[in-house]
């Protein structure tokens, strides 16, 4: 292929751009691929740069060209890289590559795999265009990365005579013969009337599916003669030869309609047999110097935007994938001149520009992942679909577990005399490929710090303190930190004080809720209790809930089995629940009552079991009243006090009051007459609102009935009488109203002892 001498513009070797570097985040993605994300100031502009280094000499490491099937389909860089990931072809990293036409999805320039032409593409005569100088990136047959210029030859054969054409799919100039295929972005050649044009049809497209050096047969189907103002139409399957001036016209002058013609497209020796080549441009660094193959005054050069490039070192043993973000906080984008200087600064001997702007994308398989994910920030805010990408690939087979992470099955500290198991979280082989996890392969070896011992592949905590457990998994040695806390006592641990609302708040779902500090109703612990008022009446559909919320989750020590609380009920038959967060961040919902069983009035001690699967340490977030049934959406209040964590398996017995030895002495069959200062509502004169309990809160089978006067009620002893020597409390709850339905301010409590 003939080319006029092309203009290249070199920057003097002494030109340096001011760069200030912030710490970079680096990761080894595989034994042959390293990834770095760095922030840098270039010419006073903040830049966010992603860089991947591919060691082509590393075992099982190469670069592939990634294209869709069909190649005219557009896909995002991450989706293509994931699609192409399979056993012994793990895509470690990828960048967008080829420029393309939005309308057709066709790559703009040459793509080839081996000697097969995937897309013939186009070139340009304009010094402002990316492909004024035909150049490409590829990988040679011996797995070296290559950036450089290339030449294609276009030869036609007719009646045993061969002629070479000037160029392909660009504007025709004087003294040239141009081959136009359907890769040309227009339906016609758009030439003037001074030349001769021959239309040749072929059995399939000449843009794809043929090999370098292969002759494609065709037949002349039309001729546009000299002087005709309408330019030739380019067939979908076929091509047009357009020539001007005698020397070039003579190459096609003898062609007649119906004649057989052969077309051969070939590439020069240095590129032939490459694994692939992807044409793009302009060149940015050539032979170790910043040297752009484009007019430096072109807007394509001076525009500050997102950029993508691929570069190599001098011998092609290293390749570099590089992106610069734009349009995001902390990254302004670069001009092509700045970009070229940056590439030279990282060791590029040759570098070439790839599609940039909204197409700029880099994906990487992060440590421990199976598939690549997006690592840069596209300027559009989303990944643009592109036509072709470059993929850093590991062809390694699956190996053995070499990089393994493991953790305790129970997060946080464990108490002395407790057993602790461990689980494998992630397994990578020596090539950083993820492997299936086999928990049986984890073997505990030893313990440091004297804090415990290994028995039956479990850690047994012996002494308070911090240390590590050493373990093996195939070829991996693992060290896991462990902290041992003091031995857990069987005694209950008092939790959040409920003498103040300062660390608490109310929340509601399909309800209204409020909290306040209660001082009138006698508390069960401390100086007060928390009143949780709820109103479900405006929300008939869905589950309603009113929450007592800890603004900062309350940390519960060690591994409790239950949470206990004193709850003063309002008898509305709702559902009392709680919400914890375990060490893994999972919500754990606990039940203080079954659904519909918040059915008592007055104080009652309740406990909620904590699932054995909940990993300690646990945090208490909420206690709440819930209602699922539309027919029971009422309003009311409950009071909460005496929260505690319990560590034994057996349910505990809680003392409701401390017996007073000086109280009145009564007979076992004592009948009480309670006299009020005013008539009372008789509907509330029964055992739900008036009751007798022993010192452990056990309510007695007393009979409550109206007295002789409207301001009296009678409480008769249980059928078998009260137990001798026991203290009891007669409680008239504040829920008992007068005849005007005005409730009492507080409970009326009378303690007595049986003789």
C-alpha positions in Angstrom: 0.0 0.0 0.0 1.3 3.4 -0.9 1.2 6.3 1.5 2.4 9.9 1.2 4.9 10.9 3.8 2.7 11.5 6.9 3.2 14.3 9.2 4.1 13.4 12.8 4.7 15.9 15.5 7.3 15.2 18.3 7.5 17.0 21.6 11.0 17.8 22.7 12.4 15.2 25.1 12.9 17.9 27.7 9.3 18.8 28.0 7.8 17.8 31.3 4.3 18.4 32.7 4.1 19.2 36.4 2.6 16.2 38.3 1.8 15.8 42.0 1.1 12.3 43.1 -1.2 11.2 45.9 -1.0 7.7 47.4 -2.1 5.0 45.0 -4.2 1.9 45.7 -2.5 -1.1 44.2 -3.7 -4.7 43.8 -2.3 -7.9 42.3 -5.1 -9.3 40.2 -3.1 -12.3 39.1 0.6 -13.3 39.1 0.9 -11.5 35.8 -1.5 -8.5 36.1 -1.2 -5.6 38.5 -3.8 -2.8 39.0 -3.3 0.7 40.4 -5.8 3.4 41.1 -4.1 6.8 41.7 -5.0 10.4 42.1 -2.6 12.8 40.4 -2.4 16.5 39.7 -1.3 17.1 36.0 -0.7 20.7 34.9 -2.6 21.9 38.0 -5.7 19.7 37.2 -6.8 16.9 39.5 -6.9 13.5 37.7 -8.2 10.1 38.7 -6.2 7.4 36.8 -6.6 3.7 36.6 -3.6 1.7 35.4 -3.2 -2.0 34.7 0.2 -3.6 34.0 0.3 -6.9 32.1 3.5 -8.9 32.2 3.4 -10.8 28.9 6.3 -13.0 30.1 4.4 -14.3 33.1 3.1 -17.8 32.7 -0.5 -18.1 31.5 -0.8 -14.4 30.9 -1.8 -12.8 27.6 -4.1 -10.1 26.0 -7.1 -10.9 23.8 -9.3 -8.7 21.7 -12.9 -9.0 23.0 -15.8 -8.6 20.5 -19.5 -9.4 20.5 -21.2 -12.0 18.4 -22.1 -10.7 15.9 -19.3 -8.2 16.0 -21.7 -5.4 15.0 -23.5 -5.8 18.3 -22.5 -3.3 21.0 -21.9 -4.4 24.6 -20.5 -2.8 27.8 -16.9 -3.6 28.7 -17.8 -5.4 31.9 -20.5 -7.5 30.2 -18.1 -8.6 27.4 -15.3 -9.4 29.9 -17.7 -11.4 32.0 -19.1 -13.2 28.9 -15.6 -14.2 27.8 -14.6 -15.5 31.2 -14.5 -19.3 31.4 -12.1 -22.0 32.6 -8.6 -21.3 31.4 -9.7 -18.0 30.0 -10.2 -15.8 33.0 -10.5 -12.2 32.1 -8.5 -10.3 34.7 -9.0 -6.8 33.4 -10.4 -5.0 30.4 -10.6 -1.6 28.8 -12.8 -0.2 26.0 -10.8 -0.1 22.7 -12.1 0.4 19.2 -13.8 3.6 18.0 -17.1 2.7 16.4 -20.1 4.1 14.6 -23.2 4.5 16.8 -25.7 4.0 14.0 -24.3 0.8 12.6 -22.3 -0.6 15.5 -19.4 -1.1 13.1 -15.9 -0.6 14.4 -14.4 2.4 12.6 -11.0 0.8 11.8 -9.4 -2.5 11.1 -9.9 -5.5 13.5 -8.2 -8.8 12.8 -7.8 -12.1 14.7 -4.9 -14.2 13.5 -4.9 -13.6 9.7 -8.7 -13.4 9.7 -10.2 -9.9 8.9 -13.0 -9.2 11.4 -13.6 -5.7 10.1 -11.8 -4.0 7.3 -12.7 -0.5 8.5 -11.4 2.8 7.1 -8.5 5.3 7.2 -8.3 9.1 6.7 -6.4 11.8 4.8 -7.2 14.5 7.4 -4.3 15.5 9.7 -7.0 16.2 12.4 -8.3 12.6 12.3 -7.4 9.8 14.8 -6.4 7.5 11.9 -4.5 9.8 9.6 -1.6 7.5 10.3 -2.7 3.9 10.2 -1.6 2.3 13.5 -2.6 -0.6 15.7 -2.2 -2.5 18.9 -1.8 -6.2 18.8 -0.2 -9.3 20.3 2.4 -11.1 18.2 2.5 -14.9 17.7 5.2 -15.1 20.4 2.9 -13.2 22.9 4.6 -9.8 22.8 2.5 -6.6 23.0 3.0 -4.4 20.0 2.1 -0.8 19.2 3.0 0.5 15.8 2.1 1.6 12.3 0.9 -0.8 9.7 0.4 -1.0 5.9 -2.3 -2.8 4.1 -2.1 -3.6 0.4 -5.2 -3.8 -1.9 -4.6 -5.7 -5.1 -7.1 -6.3 -7.9 -6.6 -9.1 -10.5 -8.2 -9.1 -13.9 -7.3 -11.3 -16.9 -4.0 -12.3 -15.3 -3.0 -8.7 -14.6 -2.6 -7.4 -11.0 -2.8 -3.8 -9.9 -2.3 -2.2 -6.5 -4.8 0.4 -5.3 -3.8 3.4 -3.3 -6.0 3.2 -0.1 -9.3 2.2 1.5 -12.5 4.0 2.5 -11.3 7.6 2.6 -11.6 10.7 0.5 -10.2 10.2 -3.0 -7.5 12.7 -4.0 -5.7 13.4 -7.3 -3.7 10.5 -8.7 -5.3 7.9 -6.5 -7.3 4.7 -6.7 -9.5 4.1 -3.6 -11.3 0.9 -2.6 -14.7 1.6 -1.1 -16.6 -1.0 0.9 -19.6 -0.9 3.1 -17.4 0.1 6.0 -17.4 3.6 4.3 -20.0 5.5 6.3 -21.9 6.7 3.3 -24.0 4.9 0.6 -22.1 6.5 -2.2 -18.4 7.2 -2.8 -19.1 10.9 -2.7 -16.5 11.5 -5.4 -16.6 14.2 -8.2 -17.2 13.5 -11.9 -13.6 13.5 -12.9 -12.8 9.8 -12.3 -13.8 6.3 -13.3 -15.7 4.0 -10.9 -16.2 0.3 -11.2 -18.8 -1.5 -9.1 -17.9 -5.2 -8.2 -20.4 -7.6 -6.5 -19.2 -10.5 -4.4 -21.0 -13.5 -2.8 -20.5 -12.0 0.7 -19.2 -8.9 2.4 -15.5 -8.1 1.8 -15.4 -6.3 5.1 -15.3 -9.4 7.2 -14.7 -13.2 7.1 -11.7 -13.2 4.7 -8.0 -13.8 5.4 -5.1 -11.6 4.7 -3.7 -12.6 1.3 -6.9 -14.4 0.3 -8.3 -13.5 -3.1 -12.0 -12.8 -3.0 -13.7 -13.4 -6.4 -16.2 -10.9 -7.8 -18.0 -9.7 -10.9 -18.3 -6.2 -12.4 -22.0 -5.2 -12.2 -21.8 -1.5 -13.0 -19.5 1.3 -14.2 -19.8 5.0 -13.5 -18.0 6.6 -16.4 -15.9 9.8 -16.4 -18.1 12.9 -16.4 -21.1 11.4 -14.6 -22.0 13.6 -11.6 -23.7 10.9 -9.5 -21.1 8.9 -7.6 -21.3 5.1 -7.5 -23.4 3.3 -5.0 -21.5 0.8 -2.8 -23.0 -2.7 -2.7 -23.5 -4.4 0.7 -21.7 -7.4 -0.7 -19.0 -6.0 -2.9 -17.0 -2.9 -3.4 -16.3 0.1 -5.7 -12.9 1.0 -7.2 -12.7 4.7 -7.7 -9.7 6.1 -9.7 -8.7 9.5 -11.0 -5.9 10.5 -13.4 -4.4 8.4 -16.1 -2.0 6.2 -14.2 -4.7 5.1 -11.7 -7.6 4.9 -14.2 -5.5 2.6 -16.4 -5.7 0.0 -13.7 -9.4 -0.4 -14.2 -10.0 1.0 -17.7 -10.4 -2.4 -19.3 -13.0 -3.7 -16.9 -16.3 -4.4 -18.4 -19.7 -5.4 -16.9 -19.7 -9.1 -16.3 -15.9 -9.4 -16.0 -14.4 -11.5 -13.2 -12.3 -9.6 -10.8 -10.3 -10.7 -7.8 -9.5 -8.6 -4.7 -6.7 -9.4 -2.3 -6.2 -7.5 1.0 -2.9 -8.2 2.8 -0.9 -6.9 5.7 2.9 -6.3 5.9 5.1 -9.1 7.4 5.6 -7.5 10.8 1.9 -7.9 11.6 1.1 -11.0 9.7 0.3 -14.0 12.0 -0.4 -11.8 15.0 -2.9 -13.2 17.5 -4.9 -10.1 16.8 -4.5 -6.4 15.7 -6.8 -3.6 16.5 -6.4 -0.4 14.5 -6.8 2.9 16.3 -5.1 6.2 16.8 -3.4 8.5 17.1 0.0 7.2 18.2 1.0 9.0 21.4 4.4 7.7 22.3 6.9 6.4 19.7 10.3 4.9 20.4 10.3 6.3 24.0 9.4 9.9 23.0 6.1 11.8 23.2 5.2 11.8 19.5 1.6 12.3 18.4 0.6 11.2 14.9 -2.0 14.0 14.7 -2.1 17.8 14.3 -1.4 19.1 17.8 -3.8 21.9 17.2 -6.7 19.5 16.5 -9.6 19.8 18.9 -9.2 16.1 19.3 -5.9 16.8 21.0 -6.7 19.9 22.9 -10.0 18.8 24.4 -9.9 18.0 28.1 -11.8 14.7 28.4 -11.8 11.1 29.6 -9.0 9.1 27.9 -8.2 5.4 27.3 -4.9 4.1 25.9 -2.8 1.0 25.6 1.0 1.1 25.8 4.1 -1.2 25.8 7.6 -1.1 27.0 10.5 -1.4 24.5 10.5 -5.1 24.0 6.7 -5.7 24.3 7.1 -7.8 27.5 4.9 -5.4 29.4 1.6 -3.8 28.3 -0.3 -1.0 30.1 -4.0 -0.4 30.1 -4.7 3.2 31.2 -7.8 5.2 31.7 -8.3 8.8 32.9 -11.7 9.8 34.2 -13.5 13.1 33.4 -16.7 14.8 34.5 -16.5 13.5 38.0 -15.4 15.1 41.3 -11.6 14.8 41.5 -10.8 14.2 37.8 -10.8 16.9 35.1 -9.7 14.7 32.2 -6.6 15.2 30.1 -5.6 16.6 26.7 -3.9 14.1 24.4 -0.6 15.8 24.9 -0.9 15.5 28.7 -2.0 11.9 28.4 1.0 11.1 26.2 3.4 12.7 28.7 1.8 10.7 31.5 2.1 7.4 29.6 5.8 8.1 29.0 6.3 8.8 32.7 5.0 5.3 33.6 7.5 3.6 31.2 5.6 3.6 27.9 8.0 3.1 24.9 5.1 3.0 22.5 1.5 4.0 23.2 -1.6 4.5 21.2 -4.9 6.2 21.9 -8.2 4.3 22.1 -11.8 5.5 22.2 -12.3 8.0 25.0 -14.9 10.4 26.4 -18.1 8.6 27.4 -16.6 5.3 26.2 -13.7 5.3 28.6 -14.1 2.2 30.8 -11.9 -0.1 32.8 -13.0 -3.3 34.5 -10.9 -5.5 36.9 -11.3 -8.8 38.6 -10.7 -7.7 42.2 -9.0 -9.9 44.7 -11.4 -12.7 45.7 -13.8 -12.1 42.9 -14.6 -14.5 40.0 -15.6 -11.8 37.4 -14.5 -8.3 36.5 -16.3 -5.3 37.8 -16.2 -1.6 36.9 -13.3 0.3 38.5 -13.3 3.7 36.8 -16.2 6.2 36.8 -17.6 6.7 33.3 -18.2 10.4 32.5 -21.8 9.7 31.6 -22.5 8.1 34.9 -23.1 4.7 33.3 -21.2 2.3 31.0 -21.5 3.0 27.4 -21.9 0.0 25.0 -18.8 -0.4 22.8 -17.8 -2.5 19.8 -14.5 -4.0 20.9 -12.4 -4.2 24.0 -9.0 -5.4 25.1 -8.8 -8.1 27.7 -6.0 -9.1 30.1 -6.4 -12.8 30.4 -5.1 -15.6 32.6 -5.1 -19.0 30.8 -4.1 -20.8 34.0 -5.9 -24.0 35.0 -7.6 -24.2 38.4 -4.9 -24.9 41.0 -5.0 -25.5 44.8 -6.0 -23.3 47.6 -3.1 -20.9 48.2 -4.7 -17.6 49.4 -7.4 -18.3 51.9 -9.4 -16.2 54.4 -11.2 -17.6 57.4 -13.1 -16.2 60.4 -14.7 -17.4 63.6 -18.2 -18.7 63.3 -19.1 -16.4 66.1 -18.0 -12.8 65.7 -16.6 -10.8 68.6 -15.0 -12.1 71.8 -15.9 -15.5 73.4 -15.9 -16.2 77.1 -13.6 -18.5 78.9 -14.6 -22.2 78.8 -16.5 -21.7 75.5 -15.8 -23.5 72.2 -15.4 -21.7 68.9 -15.5 -23.0 65.4 -14.1 -21.4 62.3 -15.3 -21.1 58.7 -13.6 -20.5 55.4 -14.8 -17.3 53.7 -12.8 -17.3 50.5 -10.4 -19.6 48.6 -8.1 -18.6 45.8 -5.6 -20.7 44.0 -2.0 -19.7 43.1 -3.3 -17.9 40.0 -5.9 -15.9 42.1 -8.8 -17.8 40.6 -11.6 -18.4 43.1 -12.2 -22.1 44.1 -15.2 -23.8 45.6 -15.0 -23.9 49.4 -14.8 -27.2 51.2 -15.1 -26.4 55.0 -13.8 -29.9 55.8 -10.3 -28.9 54.5 -9.8 -26.3 57.2 -7.5 -27.7 59.9 -6.8 -25.8 63.1 -3.1 -26.2 64.1 -2.1 -24.1 67.1 -3.0 -21.2 69.4 -0.8 -18.3 70.3 -0.9 -16.2 73.5 -1.9 -19.1 75.8 -5.5 -18.1 75.5 -6.8 -21.5 74.5 -6.2 -25.0 73.0 -7.4 -27.0 70.0 -9.8 -29.9 70.5 -11.7 -31.7 67.8 -10.8 -29.0 65.3 -12.3 -26.3 67.6 -10.8 -23.6 69.7 -11.4 -24.0 73.4 -11.1 -20.7 75.3 -8.9 -21.2 78.4 -7.7 -17.7 79.5 -8.8 -14.1 79.1 -6.7 -12.2 76.5 -5.9 -11.9 72.8 -4.1 -14.2 70.5 -4.3 -16.0 67.2 -5.4 -19.4 65.9 -3.2 -20.9 63.1 -4.8 -23.1 60.5 -4.1 -24.8 57.2 -6.2 -25.2 54.1 -4.5 -27.0 51.3 -1.4 -24.9 50.5 -2.5 -21.9 52.5 -1.4 -21.0 56.1 -4.0 -18.9 57.9 -3.8 -16.8 61.0 -7.1 -15.8 62.7 -7.2 -13.2 65.6 -9.2 -14.4 68.6 -10.2 -12.5 71.8 -11.3 -14.3 75.0 -13.4 -12.5 77.5 -14.0 -13.4 81.1 -16.2 -16.4 81.9 -19.9 -15.8 81.6 -21.7 -15.8 84.9 -25.1 -17.5 85.2 -26.4 -14.2 86.7 -28.6 -11.9 84.6 -27.0 -8.7 83.4 -29.1 -5.5 83.7 -29.3 -3.7 80.4 -30.3 -0.2 79.3 -31.6 1.9 82.2 -35.1 3.1 81.5 -35.0 6.0 84.0 -34.6 8.5 81.1 -35.6 9.0 77.5 -32.3 10.8 76.6 -31.0 7.9 74.5 -34.4 6.8 73.2 -36.9 7.8 70.6 -40.2 6.6 69.1 -40.7 5.3 65.6 -43.9 4.1 63.9 -44.9 2.2 60.8 -48.6 2.6 59.8 -49.1 4.0 63.3 -48.5 7.0 65.5 -46.1 6.5 68.5 -44.7 8.5 71.4 -42.5 7.8 74.4 -42.4 9.5 77.8 -40.9 8.9 81.3 -43.4 7.4 83.7 -43.2 8.5 87.3 -46.7 7.9 88.7 -46.9 4.1 88.1 -44.5 2.4 90.4 -41.5 1.1 88.4 -39.9 -2.4 88.7 -36.4 -1.1 88.6 -34.8 2.3 89.3 -36.8 5.5 89.5 -39.1 5.2 86.5 -40.2 3.3 83.5 -40.8 4.1 79.8 -44.3 4.6 78.5 -44.8 3.7 74.9 -48.0 5.2 73.5 -49.4 3.8 70.2 -52.3 4.6 67.9 -53.1 2.1 65.1 -56.6 3.4 64.4 -55.8 5.3 61.2 -54.2 2.4 59.5 -56.5 -0.6 58.8 -54.3 -2.2 56.1 -50.9 -3.8 56.6 -48.9 -4.4 59.8 -48.9 -1.5 62.3 -46.0 -1.1 64.7 -45.0 1.4 67.4 -41.3 1.2 68.4 -39.3 2.1 71.4 -35.9 2.7 69.7 -32.4 3.0 71.1 -30.8 5.8 69.2 -27.4 4.0 69.4 -27.9 0.3 69.5 -27.3 -1.0 73.0 -24.4 -3.5 73.2 -25.2 -6.7 75.0 -22.2 -8.4 76.6 -21.2 -12.0 75.7 -23.7 -14.5 74.3 -27.1 -14.2 76.0 -29.8 -16.8 75.5 -32.8 -14.6 76.3 -33.8 -11.0 76.9 -36.2 -10.4 79.9 -38.3 -7.3 80.7 -41.1 -6.2 82.9 -44.0 -5.0 80.8 -47.1 -3.2 82.1 -49.8 -4.2 79.7 -53.0 -2.5 78.6 -55.0 -5.7 77.8 -55.4 -4.9 74.1 -54.1 -8.3 72.9 -51.4 -7.1 70.6 -47.9 -8.6 69.9 -44.8 -7.6 71.8 -41.5 -8.1 69.9 -37.9 -6.9 69.8 -35.2 -6.3 67.2 -31.5 -7.1 67.7 -28.5 -6.9 65.3 -26.0 -9.7 65.5 -22.2 -9.6 64.8 -22.7 -10.2 61.1 -25.0 -7.2 60.8 -28.2 -9.3 60.4 -31.4 -8.4 62.1 -32.7 -10.8 64.7 -36.3 -10.5 65.6 -37.4 -11.9 69.0 -40.8 -12.4 70.5 -41.7 -11.4 74.1 -45.2 -12.7 73.5 -46.9 -14.7 70.8 -49.2 -12.8 68.4 -52.4 -11.5 70.2 -50.9 -12.4 73.6 -50.0 -9.0 75.0 -53.2 -9.6 76.8 -52.7 -8.6 80.5 -53.1 -5.4 82.5 -50.5 -4.4 85.0 -46.9 -5.5 85.4 -45.8 -8.9 84.1 -42.3 -10.3 83.5 -41.7 -11.8 80.0 -38.7 -13.2 78.2 -37.8 -13.5 74.5 -35.6 -16.3 73.3 -32.6 -15.4 71.1 -31.9 -17.9 68.2 -28.8 -20.0 68.7 -27.7 -18.9 65.2 -27.5 -15.3 66.2 -23.7 -14.4 66.3 -22.5 -12.5 69.3 -22.0 -9.7 70.2 -25.6 -8.6 69.8 -27.1 -5.1 69.9 -30.5 -4.2 71.1 -32.3 -1.8 68.6 -36.0 -1.8 69.4 -38.9 -3.2 71.5 -42.2 -2.7 69.8 -45.9 -3.3 69.8 -47.3 -4.8 66.6 -50.7 -5.6 65.2 -51.4 -7.5 62.0 -55.3 -7.6 62.0 -57.3 -4.7 60.7 -60.1 -5.5 63.3 -57.7 -4.9 66.2 -56.2 -1.6 65.2 -56.7 0.2 68.6 -54.7 2.8 70.6 -53.2 2.5 74.0 -50.0 2.4 76.0 -47.6 -0.1 77.5 -44.8 0.5 80.0 -41.4 -1.2 79.9 -38.8 -1.6 82.7 -36.2 -3.9 84.1 -34.5 -5.0 80.9 -31.9 -7.8 81.4 -29.8 -10.3 79.5 -30.0 -13.9 80.6 -27.3 -16.5 80.0 -28.8 -19.8 81.3 -30.9 -22.3 79.4 -33.6 -22.4 82.1 -36.3 -19.8 82.3 -35.7 -17.6 85.4 -38.1 -16.7 88.1 -38.3 -13.0 88.8 -39.4 -11.3 92.1 -42.2 -8.9 91.5 -41.7 -7.2 94.9 -39.6 -7.6 98.0 -41.7 -8.9 100.9 -42.2 -6.4 103.7 -42.1 -8.3 107.1 -44.1 -5.5 108.8 -47.2 -5.7 106.7 -50.7 -6.5 107.9 -51.4 -10.2 108.7 -54.5 -11.8 107.3 -56.2 -15.2 107.3 -55.9 -17.6 104.4 -59.5 -17.0 103.3 -59.4 -13.2 103.6 -62.1 -11.3 101.7 -61.2 -7.7 100.8 -63.7 -4.9 100.4 -62.2 -2.0 98.4 -64.0 1.3 98.9 -63.5 4.2 96.4 -64.3 7.8 97.0 -66.8 7.8 94.1 -68.8 5.4 92.1 -66.8 3.3 89.7 -67.5 1.9 86.2 -68.8 -1.7 86.9 -67.5 -3.0 83.5 -63.9 -2.9 84.9 -64.7 -4.7 88.2 -63.2 -8.0 87.3 -59.9 -9.9 87.6 -58.2 -8.4 84.5 -57.9 -5.0 86.1 -57.9 -6.0 89.8 -55.8 -8.9 90.9 -53.7 -10.5 93.6 -50.1 -11.7 93.0 -47.5 -13.4 95.0 -43.9 -12.1 95.4 -43.0 -13.7 92.1 -45.7 -12.1 90.1 -47.9 -15.2 90.0 -51.5 -14.1 89.9 -53.9 -15.9 92.2 -57.3 -17.3 91.3 -59.3 -14.7 93.2 -62.8 -13.7 92.5 -63.4 -10.0 91.8 -67.0 -8.7 91.9 -69.1 -5.6 92.6 -69.7 -4.6 96.2 -72.9 -3.5 97.9 -72.4 0.1 97.0 -71.4 1.5 93.5 -68.1 2.7 95.0 -67.1 -0.7 96.3 -65.7 -3.9 95.0 -65.0 -7.3 96.7 -62.0 -9.6 96.2 -62.5 -13.1 97.5 -59.7 -15.5 98.3 -58.9 -18.5 96.0 -61.0 -21.6 96.7 -58.1 -23.2 98.6 -57.1 -20.0 100.3 -53.8 -18.2 100.3 -50.6 -20.0 101.4 -49.5 -19.6 105.0 -46.5 -17.4 105.5 -46.6 -15.9 102.0 -46.7 -12.2 101.2 -49.1 -11.0 98.5 -50.1 -7.8 96.8 -53.7 -6.7 96.0 -53.4 -4.4 93.0 -56.2 -2.2 91.7 -54.7 -0.9 88.4 -55.1 2.6 87.3 -57.2 1.4 84.3 -60.2 1.0 86.6 -62.2 4.3 85.9 -65.0 6.0 87.7 -68.5 6.2 86.4 -67.5 9.1 84.2 -64.7 6.8 82.7 -61.9 8.9 84.2 -59.0 6.6 85.1 -57.0 6.7 88.3 -53.6 8.4 88.1 -51.8 5.4 89.6 -52.3 1.8 90.8 -53.5 1.2 94.3 -51.4 -1.5 95.9 -52.0 -3.3 99.3 -49.4 -5.8 100.6 -50.5 -8.4 103.1 -49.1 -11.6 104.7 -51.0 -14.8 105.5 -50.7 -16.0 109.1 
